[in-house]
């Protein structure tokens, strides 16, 4: 007889928490307005690029969008995921353009 293999839970999951690591994240960072991620890509990028939502810059906005995608996981529809990925790429392009415009000053020795 063949034995059934059972999946063992990873020890990295906290007892009683959700199945995914992103479900246990607690943060005090800024929060985008409600229903931001239900809009079109351009609107999402515009909201996320604002200083009120992402005071640390566009890199922070990109990370928040990616975190939302990761947290939604399999429950995110393919069309919604594509729209969020498009918003992320818009933010990345803005971030790249911003870095080209204002190069870092070299430290004087």
N, CA, C and O atoms as CSV, one atom per row, in Angstrom:
chain,resi,resn,atom,element,x,y,z
A,1,UNK,N,N,0.820,-1.191,0.000
A,1,UNK,CA,C,0.000,0.000,0.000
A,1,UNK,C,C,0.866,1.258,0.000
A,1,UNK,O,O,1.880,1.334,0.695
A,2,UNK,N,N,0.455,2.218,-0.777
A,2,UNK,CA,C,1.176,3.486,-0.820
A,2,UNK,C,C,0.715,4.378,0.322
A,2,UNK,O,O,-0.469,4.464,0.648
A,3,UNK,N,N,1.696,5.031,0.908
A,3,UNK,CA,C,1.360,5.946,1.998
A,3,UNK,C,C,0.969,7.309,1.456
A,3,UNK,O,O,1.535,7.777,0.468
A,4,UNK,N,N,0.017,7.935,2.091
A,4,UNK,CA,C,-0.372,9.287,1.709
A,4,UNK,C,C,0.633,10.262,2.315
A,4,UNK,O,O,1.022,10.146,3.477
A,5,UNK,N,N,1.033,11.207,1.508
A,5,UNK,CA,C,1.936,12.237,2.016
A,5,UNK,C,C,1.101,13.439,2.409
A,5,UNK,O,O,0.233,13.890,1.662
A,6,UNK,N,N,1.374,13.931,3.560
A,6,UNK,CA,C,0.648,15.119,4.022
A,6,UNK,C,C,1.581,16.307,3.976
A,6,UNK,O,O,2.777,16.198,4.249
A,7,UNK,N,N,1.019,17.422,3.633
A,7,UNK,CA,C,1.810,18.648,3.599
A,7,UNK,C,C,2.038,19.128,5.019
A,7,UNK,O,O,1.117,19.182,5.834
A,8,UNK,N,N,3.280,19.472,5.295
A,8,UNK,CA,C,3.590,20.023,6.608
A,8,UNK,C,C,3.645,21.529,6.489
A,8,UNK,O,O,4.155,22.071,5.509
A,9,UNK,N,N,3.121,22.192,7.490
A,9,UNK,CA,C,3.162,23.647,7.500
A,9,UNK,C,C,4.561,24.102,7.845
A,9,UNK,O,O,5.233,23.511,8.690
A,10,UNK,N,N,4.980,25.128,7.204
A,10,UNK,CA,C,6.277,25.710,7.483
A,10,UNK,C,C,6.267,26.338,8.864
A,10,UNK,O,O,5.252,26.881,9.302
A,11,UNK,N,N,7.380,26.265,9.536
A,11,UNK,CA,C,7.467,26.853,10.871
A,11,UNK,C,C,7.500,28.378,10.821
A,11,UNK,O,O,7.309,29.036,11.844
A,12,UNK,N,N,7.740,28.939,9.647
A,12,UNK,CA,C,7.815,30.392,9.538
A,12,UNK,C,C,6.454,31.062,9.715
A,12,UNK,O,O,6.383,32.256,10.007
A,13,UNK,N,N,5.376,30.302,9.539
A,13,UNK,CA,C,4.040,30.866,9.734
A,13,UNK,C,C,3.749,30.967,11.223
A,13,UNK,O,O,3.962,30.012,11.971
A,14,UNK,N,N,3.275,32.097,11.639
A,14,UNK,CA,C,2.895,32.263,13.045
A,14,UNK,C,C,1.643,31.441,13.309
A,14,UNK,O,O,0.766,31.334,12.452
A,15,UNK,N,N,1.570,30.873,14.479
A,15,UNK,CA,C,0.403,30.071,14.821
A,15,UNK,C,C,-0.846,30.939,14.812
A,15,UNK,O,O,-0.848,32.029,15.385
A,16,UNK,N,N,-1.891,30.474,14.178
A,16,UNK,CA,C,-3.154,31.187,14.152
A,16,UNK,C,C,-3.222,32.301,13.110
A,16,UNK,O,O,-4.255,32.957,12.980
A,17,UNK,N,N,-2.139,32.523,12.367
A,17,UNK,CA,C,-2.176,33.584,11.367
A,17,UNK,C,C,-2.736,33.037,10.061
A,17,UNK,O,O,-3.045,31.850,9.957
A,18,UNK,N,N,-2.864,33.898,9.079
A,18,UNK,CA,C,-3.383,33.459,7.784
A,18,UNK,C,C,-2.362,32.547,7.101
A,18,UNK,O,O,-1.247,32.380,7.595
A,19,UNK,N,N,-2.735,31.974,5.996
A,19,UNK,CA,C,-1.862,31.047,5.292
A,19,UNK,C,C,-0.669,31.745,4.660
A,19,UNK,O,O,0.380,31.122,4.496
A,20,UNK,N,N,-0.788,32.971,4.314
A,20,UNK,CA,C,0.267,33.690,3.610
A,20,UNK,C,C,0.972,34.678,4.540
A,20,UNK,O,O,0.371,35.210,5.473
A,21,UNK,N,N,2.245,34.908,4.270
A,21,UNK,CA,C,3.015,35.834,5.094
A,21,UNK,C,C,2.448,37.248,5.034
A,21,UNK,O,O,2.509,37.989,6.016
A,22,UNK,N,N,1.901,37.618,3.888
A,22,UNK,CA,C,1.421,38.986,3.722
A,22,UNK,C,C,0.177,39.276,4.567
A,22,UNK,O,O,-0.134,40.435,4.841
A,23,UNK,N,N,-0.524,38.233,4.973
A,23,UNK,CA,C,-1.709,38.433,5.807
A,23,UNK,C,C,-1.373,38.856,7.216
A,23,UNK,O,O,-2.206,39.449,7.902
A,24,UNK,N,N,-0.151,38.558,7.664
A,24,UNK,CA,C,0.223,38.896,9.031
A,24,UNK,C,C,0.969,40.218,9.135
A,24,UNK,O,O,1.381,40.607,10.228
A,25,UNK,N,N,1.150,40.917,8.015
A,25,UNK,CA,C,1.882,42.173,8.032
A,25,UNK,C,C,1.042,43.268,8.671
A,25,UNK,O,O,-0.106,43.495,8.289
A,26,UNK,N,N,1.620,43.926,9.627
A,26,UNK,CA,C,0.997,45.086,10.269
A,26,UNK,C,C,1.930,46.257,10.029
A,26,UNK,O,O,3.127,46.156,10.301
A,27,UNK,N,N,1.419,47.345,9.536
A,27,UNK,CA,C,2.259,48.483,9.223
A,27,UNK,C,C,1.624,49.779,9.685
A,27,UNK,O,O,0.403,49.880,9.804
A,28,UNK,N,N,2.454,50.757,9.939
A,28,UNK,CA,C,1.959,52.074,10.313
A,28,UNK,C,C,2.275,53.085,9.216
A,28,UNK,O,O,2.177,54.295,9.420
A,29,UNK,N,N,2.654,52.570,8.053
A,29,UNK,CA,C,2.973,53.453,6.940
A,29,UNK,C,C,1.698,54.077,6.379
A,29,UNK,O,O,0.594,53.797,6.846
A,30,UNK,N,N,1.872,54.918,5.381
A,30,UNK,CA,C,0.722,55.597,4.791
A,30,UNK,C,C,-0.156,54.605,4.041
A,30,UNK,O,O,0.320,53.588,3.537
A,31,UNK,N,N,-1.409,54.910,3.977
A,31,UNK,CA,C,-2.365,54.058,3.292
A,31,UNK,C,C,-2.965,54.821,2.125
A,31,UNK,O,O,-3.350,55.980,2.281
A,32,UNK,N,N,-3.053,54.191,0.953
A,32,UNK,CA,C,-3.715,54.864,-0.169
A,32,UNK,C,C,-5.218,54.957,0.099
A,32,UNK,O,O,-5.760,54.165,0.870
A,33,UNK,N,N,-5.888,55.915,-0.531
A,33,UNK,CA,C,-7.335,56.049,-0.335
A,33,UNK,C,C,-8.083,54.766,-0.721
A,33,UNK,O,O,-7.602,53.969,-1.526
A,34,UNK,N,N,-9.249,54.591,-0.140
A,34,UNK,CA,C,-10.074,53.414,-0.412
A,34,UNK,C,C,-10.376,53.298,-1.903
A,34,UNK,O,O,-10.599,54.306,-2.573
A,35,UNK,N,N,-10.384,52.097,-2.412
A,35,UNK,CA,C,-10.682,51.761,-3.815
A,35,UNK,C,C,-9.660,52.299,-4.815
A,35,UNK,O,O,-9.957,52.382,-6.006
A,36,UNK,N,N,-8.480,52.660,-4.361
A,36,UNK,CA,C,-7.444,53.128,-5.279
A,36,UNK,C,C,-7.093,52.052,-6.287
A,36,UNK,O,O,-6.940,52.336,-7.475
A,37,UNK,N,N,-6.963,50.807,-5.818
A,37,UNK,CA,C,-6.506,49.726,-6.675
A,37,UNK,C,C,-7.598,49.157,-7.570
A,37,UNK,O,O,-7.353,48.204,-8.309
A,38,UNK,N,N,-8.802,49.727,-7.516
A,38,UNK,CA,C,-9.895,49.296,-8.394
A,38,UNK,C,C,-10.035,50.195,-9.613
A,38,UNK,O,O,-10.960,50.014,-10.404
A,39,UNK,N,N,-9.149,51.145,-9.778
A,39,UNK,CA,C,-9.214,52.091,-10.893
A,39,UNK,C,C,-8.357,51.624,-12.059
A,39,UNK,O,O,-7.787,50.533,-12.038
A,40,UNK,N,N,-8.277,52.487,-13.092
A,40,UNK,CA,C,-7.412,52.172,-14.233
A,40,UNK,C,C,-5.954,52.480,-13.862
A,40,UNK,O,O,-5.692,53.153,-12.865
A,41,UNK,N,N,-5.020,51.987,-14.663
A,41,UNK,CA,C,-3.593,52.060,-14.351
A,41,UNK,C,C,-3.096,53.500,-14.179
A,41,UNK,O,O,-2.325,53.786,-13.263
A,42,UNK,N,N,-3.532,54.394,-15.048
A,42,UNK,CA,C,-3.073,55.781,-14.975
A,42,UNK,C,C,-3.532,56.452,-13.677
A,42,UNK,O,O,-2.774,57.195,-13.054
A,43,UNK,N,N,-4.770,56.185,-13.279
A,43,UNK,CA,C,-5.303,56.758,-12.041
A,43,UNK,C,C,-4.575,56.201,-10.817
A,43,UNK,O,O,-4.271,56.938,-9.880
A,44,UNK,N,N,-4.301,54.903,-10.835
A,44,UNK,CA,C,-3.579,54.279,-9.726
A,44,UNK,C,C,-2.197,54.910,-9.605
A,44,UNK,O,O,-1.764,55.269,-8.510
A,45,UNK,N,N,-1.506,55.042,-10.737
A,45,UNK,CA,C,-0.158,55.618,-10.737
A,45,UNK,C,C,-0.173,57.055,-10.239
A,45,UNK,O,O,0.718,57.461,-9.493
A,46,UNK,N,N,-1.175,57.827,-10.643
A,46,UNK,CA,C,-1.264,59.226,-10.232
A,46,UNK,C,C,-1.466,59.340,-8.723
A,46,UNK,O,O,-0.816,60.156,-8.070
A,47,UNK,N,N,-2.358,58.529,-8.171
A,47,UNK,CA,C,-2.629,58.561,-6.732
A,47,UNK,C,C,-1.404,58.101,-5.951
A,47,UNK,O,O,-1.010,58.732,-4.970
A,48,UNK,N,N,-0.807,57.004,-6.392
A,48,UNK,CA,C,0.333,56.443,-5.670
A,48,UNK,C,C,1.566,57.337,-5.741
A,48,UNK,O,O,2.406,57.294,-4.841
A,49,UNK,N,N,1.693,58.147,-6.791
A,49,UNK,CA,C,2.849,59.024,-6.951
A,49,UNK,C,C,2.759,60.286,-6.101
A,49,UNK,O,O,3.745,61.011,-5.968
A,50,UNK,N,N,1.597,60.556,-5.527
A,50,UNK,CA,C,1.449,61.778,-4.732
A,50,UNK,C,C,2.261,61.691,-3.450
A,50,UNK,O,O,2.449,60.608,-2.896
A,51,UNK,N,N,2.740,62.834,-2.982
A,51,UNK,CA,C,3.549,62.898,-1.759
A,51,UNK,C,C,2.745,62.498,-0.530
A,51,UNK,O,O,3.308,62.032,0.461
A,52,UNK,N,N,1.438,62.679,-0.593
A,52,UNK,CA,C,0.590,62.328,0.549
A,52,UNK,C,C,0.562,60.811,0.765
A,52,UNK,O,O,0.586,60.344,1.904
A,53,UNK,N,N,0.513,60.049,-0.320
A,53,UNK,CA,C,0.444,58.590,-0.239
A,53,UNK,C,C,1.845,57.987,-0.131
A,53,UNK,O,O,2.057,57.046,0.635
A,54,UNK,N,N,2.790,58.516,-0.883
A,54,UNK,CA,C,4.157,57.980,-0.903
A,54,UNK,C,C,5.160,59.084,-0.581
A,54,UNK,O,O,5.831,59.591,-1.480
A,55,UNK,N,N,5.269,59.459,0.687
A,55,UNK,CA,C,6.164,60.566,1.037
A,55,UNK,C,C,7.636,60.247,0.809
A,55,UNK,O,O,8.450,61.163,0.693
A,56,UNK,N,N,7.989,58.985,0.743
A,56,UNK,CA,C,9.391,58.616,0.542
A,56,UNK,C,C,9.752,58.480,-0.932
A,56,UNK,O,O,10.888,58.132,-1.257
A,57,UNK,N,N,8.811,58.747,-1.824
A,57,UNK,CA,C,9.123,58.745,-3.243
A,57,UNK,C,C,8.429,57.657,-4.039
A,57,UNK,O,O,7.623,56.884,-3.521
A,58,UNK,N,N,8.773,57.625,-5.327
A,58,UNK,CA,C,8.123,56.712,-6.263
A,58,UNK,C,C,8.493,55.248,-6.015
A,58,UNK,O,O,7.698,54.352,-6.298
A,59,UNK,N,N,9.677,55.006,-5.496
A,59,UNK,CA,C,10.068,53.633,-5.187
A,59,UNK,C,C,9.138,53.019,-4.165
A,59,UNK,O,O,8.796,51.838,-4.243
A,60,UNK,N,N,8.733,53.828,-3.211
A,60,UNK,CA,C,7.788,53.379,-2.190
A,60,UNK,C,C,6.436,53.063,-2.808
A,60,UNK,O,O,5.778,52.102,-2.409
A,61,UNK,N,N,6.020,53.862,-3.773
A,61,UNK,CA,C,4.743,53.637,-4.450
A,61,UNK,C,C,4.767,52.317,-5.220
A,61,UNK,O,O,3.796,51.561,-5.198
A,62,UNK,N,N,5.872,52.047,-5.894
A,62,UNK,CA,C,6.015,50.794,-6.640
A,62,UNK,C,C,5.923,49.606,-5.684
A,62,UNK,O,O,5.251,48.617,-5.977
A,63,UNK,N,N,6.601,49.709,-4.542
A,63,UNK,CA,C,6.573,48.618,-3.566
A,63,UNK,C,C,5.173,48.398,-3.002
A,63,UNK,O,O,4.784,47.257,-2.753
A,64,UNK,N,N,4.405,49.474,-2.795
A,64,UNK,CA,C,3.037,49.326,-2.281
A,64,UNK,C,C,2.138,48.610,-3.292
A,64,UNK,O,O,1.325,47.766,-2.917
A,65,UNK,N,N,2.288,48.951,-4.573
A,65,UNK,CA,C,1.485,48.286,-5.610
A,65,UNK,C,C,1.866,46.811,-5.676
A,65,UNK,O,O,0.993,45.947,-5.759
A,66,UNK,N,N,3.175,46.515,-5.640
A,66,UNK,CA,C,3.618,45.128,-5.692
A,66,UNK,C,C,3.136,44.363,-4.464
A,66,UNK,O,O,2.754,43.199,-4.578
A,67,UNK,N,N,3.146,44.988,-3.307
A,67,UNK,CA,C,2.660,44.346,-2.088
A,67,UNK,C,C,1.174,44.017,-2.215
A,67,UNK,O,O,0.734,42.948,-1.793
A,68,UNK,N,N,0.403,44.937,-2.797
A,68,UNK,CA,C,-1.020,44.686,-3.000
A,68,UNK,C,C,-1.224,43.482,-3.920
A,68,UNK,O,O,-2.092,42.647,-3.667
A,69,UNK,N,N,-0.434,43.393,-4.979
A,69,UNK,CA,C,-0.535,42.254,-5.899
A,69,UNK,C,C,-0.209,40.958,-5.157
A,69,UNK,O,O,-0.920,39.963,-5.298
A,70,UNK,N,N,0.853,40.973,-4.377
A,70,UNK,CA,C,1.245,39.773,-3.628
A,70,UNK,C,C,0.192,39.386,-2.606
A,70,UNK,O,O,-0.107,38.204,-2.434
A,71,UNK,N,N,-0.367,40.371,-1.930
A,71,UNK,CA,C,-1.327,40.088,-0.872
A,71,UNK,C,C,-2.642,39.542,-1.439
A,71,UNK,O,O,-3.280,38.684,-0.829
A,72,UNK,N,N,-3.037,40.046,-2.605
A,72,UNK,CA,C,-4.276,39.561,-3.219
A,72,UNK,C,C,-4.122,38.121,-3.680
A,72,UNK,O,O,-5.072,37.340,-3.626
A,73,UNK,N,N,-2.931,37.774,-4.129
A,73,UNK,CA,C,-2.644,36.390,-4.507
A,73,UNK,C,C,-3.535,35.859,-5.603
A,73,UNK,O,O,-3.780,36.535,-6.603
A,74,UNK,N,N,-4.019,34.648,-5.413
A,74,UNK,CA,C,-4.807,33.956,-6.434
A,74,UNK,C,C,-6.211,34.537,-6.583
A,74,UNK,O,O,-6.882,34.286,-7.585
A,75,UNK,N,N,-6.656,35.304,-5.604
A,75,UNK,CA,C,-8.003,35.863,-5.693
A,75,UNK,C,C,-8.071,37.065,-6.635
A,75,UNK,O,O,-9.162,37.555,-6.929
A,76,UNK,N,N,-6.929,37.543,-7.108
A,76,UNK,CA,C,-6.873,38.679,-8.026
A,76,UNK,C,C,-7.145,38.190,-9.445
A,76,UNK,O,O,-6.494,37.263,-9.927
A,77,UNK,N,N,-8.109,38.819,-10.108
A,77,UNK,CA,C,-8.428,38.399,-11.481
A,77,UNK,C,C,-7.273,38.775,-12.415
A,77,UNK,O,O,-6.483,39.669,-12.113
A,78,UNK,N,N,-7.189,38.095,-13.528
A,78,UNK,CA,C,-6.104,38.325,-14.476
A,78,UNK,C,C,-6.148,39.749,-15.044
A,78,UNK,O,O,-5.105,40.382,-15.204
A,79,UNK,N,N,-7.347,40.254,-15.349
A,79,UNK,CA,C,-7.458,41.615,-15.904
A,79,UNK,C,C,-7.050,42.656,-14.869
A,79,UNK,O,O,-6.392,43.639,-15.208
A,80,UNK,N,N,-7.430,42.452,-13.615
A,80,UNK,CA,C,-7.055,43.386,-12.547
A,80,UNK,C,C,-5.545,43.354,-12.327
A,80,UNK,O,O,-4.915,44.394,-12.130
A,81,UNK,N,N,-4.969,42.147,-12.362
A,81,UNK,CA,C,-3.527,42.005,-12.176
A,81,UNK,C,C,-2.774,42.717,-13.303
A,81,UNK,O,O,-1.765,43.377,-13.055
A,82,UNK,N,N,-3.259,42.585,-14.536
A,82,UNK,CA,C,-2.627,43.251,-15.676
A,82,UNK,C,C,-2.670,44.762,-15.498
A,82,UNK,O,O,-1.698,45.455,-15.799
A,83,UNK,N,N,-3.804,45.275,-15.008
A,83,UNK,CA,C,-3.944,46.717,-14.800
A,83,UNK,C,C,-2.986,47.206,-13.712
A,83,UNK,O,O,-2.376,48.267,-13.843
A,84,UNK,N,N,-2.863,46.433,-12.650
A,84,UNK,CA,C,-1.941,46.794,-11.565
A,84,UNK,C,C,-0.484,46.723,-12.023
A,84,UNK,O,O,0.329,47.567,-11.645
A,85,UNK,N,N,-0.159,45.728,-12.828
A,85,UNK,CA,C,1.199,45.617,-13.376
A,85,UNK,C,C,1.499,46.820,-14.276
A,85,UNK,O,O,2.609,47.352,-14.268
A,86,UNK,N,N,0.489,47.240,-15.053
A,86,UNK,CA,C,0.654,48.406,-15.922
A,86,UNK,C,C,0.915,49.660,-15.085
A,86,UNK,O,O,1.768,50.475,-15.436
A,87,UNK,N,N,0.181,49.812,-13.981
A,87,UNK,CA,C,0.383,50.949,-13.082
A,87,UNK,C,C,1.784,50.910,-12.480
A,87,UNK,O,O,2.440,51.943,-12.345
A,88,UNK,N,N,2.231,49.725,-12.125
A,88,UNK,CA,C,3.567,49.564,-11.556
A,88,UNK,C,C,4.628,49.984,-12.568
A,88,UNK,O,O,5.598,50.652,-12.210
A,89,UNK,N,N,4.448,49.595,-13.835
A,89,UNK,CA,C,5.409,49.959,-14.879
A,89,UNK,C,C,5.410,51.466,-15.140
A,89,UNK,O,O,6.460,52.044,-15.421
A,90,UNK,N,N,4.248,52.101,-15.050
A,90,UNK,CA,C,4.168,53.562,-15.200
A,90,UNK,C,C,4.979,54.226,-14.088
A,90,UNK,O,O,5.759,55.143,-14.344
A,91,UNK,N,N,4.792,53.760,-12.862
A,91,UNK,CA,C,5.525,54.327,-11.722
A,91,UNK,C,C,7.033,54.090,-11.853
A,91,UNK,O,O,7.834,54.967,-11.529
A,92,UNK,N,N,7.409,52.904,-12.327
A,92,UNK,CA,C,8.834,52.607,-12.502
A,92,UNK,C,C,9.453,53.520,-13.557
A,92,UNK,O,O,10.583,53.982,-13.397
A,93,UNK,N,N,8.714,53.781,-14.634
A,93,UNK,CA,C,9.212,54.667,-15.687
A,93,UNK,C,C,9.367,56.093,-15.159
A,93,UNK,O,O,10.348,56.770,-15.468
A,94,UNK,N,N,8.388,56.549,-14.357
A,94,UNK,CA,C,8.482,57.886,-13.757
A,94,UNK,C,C,9.680,57.971,-12.825
A,94,UNK,O,O,10.394,58.973,-12.806
A,95,UNK,N,N,9.895,56.912,-12.055
A,95,UNK,CA,C,11.007,56.882,-11.111
A,95,UNK,C,C,12.340,56.932,-11.845
A,95,UNK,O,O,13.259,57.635,-11.426
A,96,UNK,N,N,12.444,56.187,-12.940
A,96,UNK,CA,C,13.662,56.161,-13.739
A,96,UNK,C,C,13.927,57.531,-14.357
A,96,UNK,O,O,15.061,58.010,-14.360
A,97,UNK,N,N,12.871,58.158,-14.880
A,97,UNK,CA,C,13.008,59.483,-15.484
A,97,UNK,C,C,13.406,60.520,-14.436
A,97,UNK,O,O,14.206,61.415,-14.710
A,98,UNK,N,N,12.846,60.393,-13.242
A,98,UNK,CA,C,13.158,61.335,-12.169
A,98,UNK,C,C,14.627,61.198,-11.751
A,98,UNK,O,O,15.288,62.198,-11.470
A,99,UNK,N,N,15.125,59.990,-11.711
A,99,UNK,CA,C,16.519,59.771,-11.328
A,99,UNK,C,C,17.471,60.306,-12.388
A,99,UNK,O,O,18.555,60.785,-12.055
A,100,UNK,N,N,17.081,60.232,-13.668
A,100,UNK,CA,C,17.919,60.761,-14.739
A,100,UNK,C,C,17.989,62.277,-14.673
A,100,UNK,O,O,19.034,62.866,-14.950
A,101,UNK,N,N,16.869,62.918,-14.305
A,101,UNK,CA,C,16.819,64.383,-14.239
A,101,UNK,C,C,17.667,64.941,-13.114
A,101,UNK,O,O,18.317,65.974,-13.280
A,102,UNK,N,N,17.668,64.272,-11.974
A,102,UNK,CA,C,18.407,64.794,-10.824
A,102,UNK,C,C,19.445,63.774,-10.354
A,102,UNK,O,O,19.201,63.019,-9.413
A,103,UNK,N,N,20.612,63.757,-11.021
A,103,UNK,CA,C,21.646,62.810,-10.608
A,103,UNK,C,C,22.189,63.178,-9.236
A,103,UNK,O,O,22.181,64.340,-8.830
A,104,UNK,N,N,22.653,62.169,-8.546
A,104,UNK,CA,C,23.210,62.402,-7.205
A,104,UNK,C,C,24.488,63.201,-7.308
A,104,UNK,O,O,25.283,63.025,-8.231
A,105,UNK,N,N,24.667,64.074,-6.351
A,105,UNK,CA,C,25.902,64.851,-6.310
A,105,UNK,C,C,26.975,63.991,-5.663
A,105,UNK,O,O,26.747,63.331,-4.649
A,106,UNK,N,N,28.149,64.019,-6.276
A,106,UNK,CA,C,29.250,63.246,-5.710
A,106,UNK,C,C,29.764,63.946,-4.475
A,106,UNK,O,O,29.823,65.175,-4.415
A,107,UNK,N,N,30.135,63.150,-3.492
A,107,UNK,CA,C,30.656,63.721,-2.245
A,107,UNK,C,C,32.063,64.265,-2.490
A,107,UNK,O,O,32.887,63.620,-3.139
A,108,UNK,N,N,32.319,65.442,-1.968
A,108,UNK,CA,C,33.649,66.023,-2.063
A,108,UNK,C,C,34.534,65.402,-0.996
A,108,UNK,O,O,34.140,65.266,0.162
A,109,UNK,N,N,35.718,65.034,-1.402
A,109,UNK,CA,C,36.634,64.411,-0.442
A,109,UNK,C,C,37.656,65.366,0.046
A,109,UNK,O,O,38.504,65.001,0.860
